[in-house]
Amino acid sequence: MSNLTGFVKRLRDIMRNDAGINGDAQRIEQITWLLFLKVYDAKEQDWEFDDDNYKSIIPENCRWANWAADDKSGKAMTGEQLLDFVNNTLFPTLKKLEITKDTPVNKAIVQTTFADANNYMKDGVLLRQVINVIDELNLSDYNEIHAFGEIYETILKELQSAGSSGEFYTPRAVTDFMAQMIKPKIGEKMADFACGTGGFLTSWLKELKKQILTTDDNKAYSNSIYGIEKKQFPYMLCITNLLLHDVDNPCVYHDNSLRHKVLNYTEDDAFDVVLMNPPYGGSEKNEIKSNFPADLASSETADLFMSVIMYRLKRDGRAAVILPDGFLFGTDNAKVNIKKKLLDEFNLHTVIRMPGSVFAPYTSITTNILFFDNTHPTEETWFYRLDMPEGYKHFSKTKPMKLEHFAPVIDWWDNRTEIAEDGFDKAKKYTVKQLAEDFGYNLDLCGYPHEEEEILDPMDLIQRYQEQRASLNAEIDRVLAEINALLTEAGK
């Protein structure tokens, strides 16, 4: 276990001296493809032990043990020879591995993982030093591989400060809470259609693992997840993450969930559970919007993902989804139609309002967790405001949200009562008639009454302004339409 002490720091210190590494994102990506090959090599040793006929998809000269491992005989490649091999043999070979529809998932992931990967390092001697640190990991040791799983978590956390890569990491406290409240069952299959680094997938697996009693249970555990990730870097992180969690055939695909026509989905494309934090703040092109019914064709990515979830949730299935405030208060046509579909066709039973700094420092936009199921139309919805824990002014990289901060919600969950504090609603139940008719599908209820003035990142500020302007314009249009209808009626 001593090899793990300061693991990330050792790698960082070496890579700081390489002129090819420009910033945290490139450093983490460089570490990630090397870690993938090291972890995959350990897995292949297990598969070869279990199956005498196992044949690697990776040519012998490109397998980790044959080019990266240093037996201290002085023959290990380094310097220009190592750089030449990595750039002109390893990467071209792995990128061009032949994959067919019959290729097993545990083999196909090598090609998809390397499809858009890059070697940024330019100093072959430093690259050898990095490889040697990684090769020290003893991934045949059960205790060490599970301890390394914790180290890997620290690498994922670093994404929060690695520029735009921060969007791929949802705080572990949040994914664990959502998986815990959704109550996984052996035999169910869970999906995340924008799975990033696999946080929801691994939180689901952690909850499910508690129920494993038999060999069949273990097989069901390994086959219980499905993920899609559009971007190469988080896809690579996710695959490695799942291999570390004993999922030998990760059903995670490098694809864009929004490029498929939602009306073409059948029961075979549906899942028992969906856990997600859809990307938000982005906008999609018209060809993507054309994959959705006209009344649901929003420009906002989070809205489109909500439609995907509704079309791919099984009858009696359950979902927990993180969405920004803009979804709750938005009254533009697409958002209203999506919320109307949600309430008319699904049971939106709970909305948890989260504090604004949960995703700091990536974004200060306030988010919410929507819990719903595909059992019957909504009759009533509970809203609960989760306040900042005592002693915290806001969450930060050094003071992140913890699972224990959800304790008030967990205590309230099975014994729900309406709560008011200082004259403001903290927990309250609304009928679907109130949500639709009284509030016009504006679900911005039980919000934060005493918010201090906050200085947002300029892009967050622009996004919030655009959402509020669109919502206000839609509300003005609605009121004018009502007045116009009244005047028309009066003039008859």
N, C-alpha and C positions, 0 to 999 in steps of 0.2 A: 504493500500500500504506500510505501515511502516514495515510490516513483511519481505518485500523484501530487505530492507536495509542491506547490508553486508551478504546476504543469503549464498553465496558460501564461504565467509571467515569464517563464523560461523561453517559451516560443516567441512571445512578444519582444523580449530583449534581443533575441537573435535577429528577428525580422526587421527591427528598427534600422539595422545597418545595411539593409538591402535597398539599392536605389530603385528597384522595380516595384516596391510596395508603396502605394500612395494612399495612406489613410487606413482607418479601421476596417472599412468594408472589404477592401482588397485583402487585408491581412487575414480576416476571418474566413473569407472565401478560400484563400490559399490553404489555411489550416484544415478547412472542411473537406476538400477533395482528398487530401492526404489521409485524414482520419477515416473517410469513407473506405479507402482502399485497405487501410489497416484493419478496420472492423470487418470488412467483407472477407479479407483473408482468414480471419479467425472463424468466421461463419463457414467458409468453405472447408476448413479443416474438420469442423463438426459434421458437415454434410458428407464429406468423404468417409468419415468414420462410420456414419450410419448407412451409407450406400456404397457398396464396392464398385458399382457401375457409374458413380457420379463423374461427370466430365465438365470441367470449368469452361465457361464461355470465353474466358480471358486466355489468350495464347501464353504458353509457358514463360516466355521471356518477359512478359508484362505483368506476371503475378508478383505481388508484393515480396514474397519470400525470395524471389529470384533476381530482383533488381534493387530493392530498398533495404532489405535486412542486411545488417553489417555483422559478419561473424568474427570481426576483429583480426582477420588474417591479412589485412592490408589490400584485399582485392576489391573491396566495395567501390563502386563508381563515385567519383566526386568531381568538383571543378567543371571544366568545359565538357568532359565526357558525360557527366551526369546531366548537365543542361541539354546537351545534344540529344541524349536518349529520351528525356522527358518531353522536349519540344517536338522532336522529329520522328519518334517511334511510339512512345507511350500514348500521347494524346491523339495522334491521328488513328492509331489502332483502336482505341476504346471508343472514339467518336464514330467509327465506321463499322463497328460490330454488326453482323447481320442479324436482324430481328424480324421474326414473322409472327403471325397471330398464334402460332403454336409454341412459341418460345416461352418457357416457364417464367413467371413473374420474377423469381429470385435471380434469374439470369438477365432478363430484359432490363432490369433496373440499372445495370452497369452502363449500357449505352445511353439510356435516357438521362442518367445522372451526369454523364460527361458531354452530352450533346452541345452545351453552351459553356462548359467550364473553361477556365483559363489558368495557365501558369504565369504568375506575375513576377516571380523571383528571377533576378538576372545574375546572381552570384552563386555559382555551383557549389562552392565550399560552404556558404551559409545554408543553402538548400540541404546539403548533406547533414549539417548540424540539426536542422529542423526535423528531418526524417529520423535521425537517431533518437531524438527526444520522444517522438511519437512511437518509434519501434520499441522503446523501453516498456510500453504498456503491455502487461501480461493479460491478454484478453481470453486466455484459456482458464484463468483463475476466476471462479464464480464471484468471490467477494470483490476482486479488483474490477471486474467488468461492471458490477452494479455500483461500486464506488465511482467508477468513471462516468456512469450515467449522471451522477450529481455534478461532476466536473463539466460535462457536456451542457448541463443546464446553465452554468455560468457563461459558457460561450454564447448560448442563445440570448441570455440577458444582455450581453454586450451589444446585441443588434440594436437595442434601444438608443444607443449613442452613435450608431454607425450610419448616420445620414438617413436616407429614405428607406434603408433596410429595416428601420424600426417598425414598419407596418406589419412585419411578419411575426411579431412576438406579442402575444396577449399575456399579461401577467399570470403567473401560475396560480395565484390565489383565485383569480376569476375563473379560469378553466376548471380548476378543481371543485370550486363551489357549484358551478353549473352541472358538472358531471355527477356530483353528489346528489343534487336535487332532482336530477332526471332519473335516478335509480336504475342503472343498467341491469339487464337480466341476461343470463347465459342463453345463447341461441339468437339473440337480437343482433342486427347489423346497424352500425352507426355511420353516418356520413358527414363530411365537412367539405363543401364544394369550393372553398378557398382556404386550404388547410395550412398555408404558410409553413412553419417549421414543425408542425404536428402537435402543437400544444393540446388541442382538444382531443386528438386521437390518443395521446399518451395519458391524459387525465381519465378518459373513458376506460382505457386498459387498466389503469391503476385501481379504479373502482371495481371493475369486472374481475380482476385477479383474486379479490377476496372471496369470490364464490367458487373458484375452481376446486373440484373434489375428485374428478376422474380424468382419465386420458381423453375421453370425448369432450369433457369440459375444456380441456387445454386446447384441443383442436378448434373448438368453437371460439375460444378466446382469440386465437391467431387469425381467424377468418371473420372477425367481428367488425372490422373497420374498412372504410372506403374514403379515399381523399382525392381531390383534384387541386393542383397548384399551377398557376399560370407562369410564374417566374422561376427561372432555372436555379438561382441561388437558394431560395428557401426550399425548393423541391429537394435539392441535394442534402440540405440540413435535415429535412423531414425523413428521408429514406434512412439516413444514418441513425437518426433518433429511434426509428422503429426497429431497426436491426438490433440496437442496444436493448430494446424492450422485448427481445425474444420473438419478434414477428418476422419469420423467415421469408414470407412471401407478401411483402407489403403491397396491398391493392391501392397504390397511390399513383396517380397519372399526371404527367406533365402536359396540361391542357388548359383551355379556358372554358369554364362551365357555362359562360354566357353565349357561346357561339352555336349552341344547339337549340332548335325550335322547341319551346316548352310544350306546345300542343302535341308533339310527337311522342312524349313520354308515356309509357304504359306502366302497368302494375309491376312489371319486371324491373323497371328503373327506379322503383320506390324503396324507401328505407324505413326501418322501425323508429329510428331516432336521428335527428339532425342537431348537431351542436356547431355553432358558427359565430365568427366575428367577421361579417362581410366587409370587404374594403369599402370605404366611404369617402366622399369628397371628390372622387373621380367622375368623369363623364365618358359615355360610350358613343361610338360612331353610329350612324343610321343603320348600317348593315347589321350591327349587333341588336339594336332596338327592334329591327324587323323580325327577330326571333320570338317576339312577345306579342300578345294580343294588343291591338291599338290602344285600348283603354288603360293598359298596364305599362305601356312603353315609355317609362321614365328615362331621363338622361342620367340620373344618379345611380351609380353602381349598386349601392346598398338596397335601393328599391328593387332593382332587377333581380338581385339575389333573393330577396323576399319572395318574389314570384317563383323563382326556381325551387325554393324550399317548399312552397305550397303545392307545386305540381309534382314534387318528388317525395312527399311524406305519405307513408302508408296509411290506410284506414286504421284507426286506433293508435297511430304513431304519435310520438312526442317530440317536441322541439324546444330548444332554448337558444335564442339569438340575440347578439349584442347589436344595438342600433343607436345612432346619434339622436340627439334631441330633435334635429330637423325632421326626422321621420314622424315623431310624435305630434309636433305642432304644425307640420306642413299641410296646407289645404289646397295645393295645386291639384289639378284633376287626376294625374297619375297616382299621387300619394293617397288621395281620398279613395280612389278606386281599389288600390291595393289594401288599404285598411278596411274598406267595405267588404272585400272578398275574405279577408282574414276573420272578420267578425261574423259574416254570414255563413261561412263554410267551415270554420274552425272554432275551437274553444280557446279564446285568449283569456286564460284564467288569472294570470299574474304579470304585473309589470314592476320590476325593481328599478328605481331611480338610483343611479350611482353618483358618487361625488365627482367633481370635475377633473381632478388630477390623477385619476386611476391610471391613465395612459401616459402620464408625464415621464420623461420630457418630450415624448414623441408628439403628443397633441394635448391641448387643454379643452378640446371639445367634450362636452358632457355627454355621457352615454347611458344606456338603459339595457336591461335584460328582459326580453319578452319570452314568457313561457306559455306555450300553447300546445294543443293536441288536436288530432283529427278524429274526434269522437262525435261531436255534435256542434251546431252553431252556438256561438257565445250567448250566454244568458246574463252573466255578470262578470266583471273584471275587478280584481283587487289591485290597487296601486300601493307601493310601499317605498318610502324614501329612506335610503340608507345614509345616515349622516356620517360625517368625518369622525373617526374615533377620538376619544378624549386624549388630549396632549398633542394632537396633530393639527397643524394649520393646513397642510396639504401633503400629498404623497410626493415622493421624489425618488431618484435613483438610489440614494442612500437610505431612504425611509419608504420602501415600497409597501403596497397593500399586502396584507397577509390574510390567510384563510380565516384566522381568528376574528378578523374585522367583520366577517359576515355573520358572526354569532347572533346578533340581534335578529337578523332575518331568519336564521335557522330556528331560533327559539319561537318566533312568531308563526312560522310556516304552517305547522300542524294545529295551531290554536289561534286562529285569526280573529283579531278584534280591531275595530276602528280606533285610531289613535290621533289625538290632536295635541300639539305643543305650541304654547304661546299664541293660541288662536289660529294656528295654521294646521292643515291636515298633513299628518305624517303617514298614516295608513287609512285607506278608505275604499269602500266597495261601491262600484257604479253599475247600474243596469245597462244592458246594451242599448236600450231605448234612450237613456240619458246620453251615452257616448255618441250615438248617431244623430239624434234630433236636437238635444239641448246644446251639445258642443260641436256639432257638425264635423265629427270625426277628428277633432283636435284632442289628442290624448295627453296633452301636457298638463297632467294633474298630479297633485302631491309633490310639487317641485320644491326647489330650495328658496325659501322666502328671504333669507338674510345673507344672500351672496355678497361678498365684498367685491369691490371693483377689482377686476383682474386685467392684466395687460397680456393680451393674446399674441401669439406668433402672427405675423402679417397674413400668412396664408389661411390660418384658422379664422382670423378676423374677417377676411374676405368671404370665406365659406359661410360663416355665420350670418354675415350681412346678406349674402345672396339668398340663403334659405329663408331668412325673415322677410326679405323683400318679396320673394315669390309667394310666401304664405300670405302676406298682407295684400298683395295684388289679387290673389285668388279670393280672399275674403271680401275685398271691395267689389269684385265682379259678382260674387254670390249675392251680396246685399243689393247691388244695383239691379240684378236680375229679379229679385223678389219685389223691389219697388216697382220695376217696370211691369211685372205681372199684376200687381195690385192696381196700378194706374190703368192698365189695359182692361182689367175686370170692371173697374169703376166707370170707365168710359163707354161700356156696352149699354 
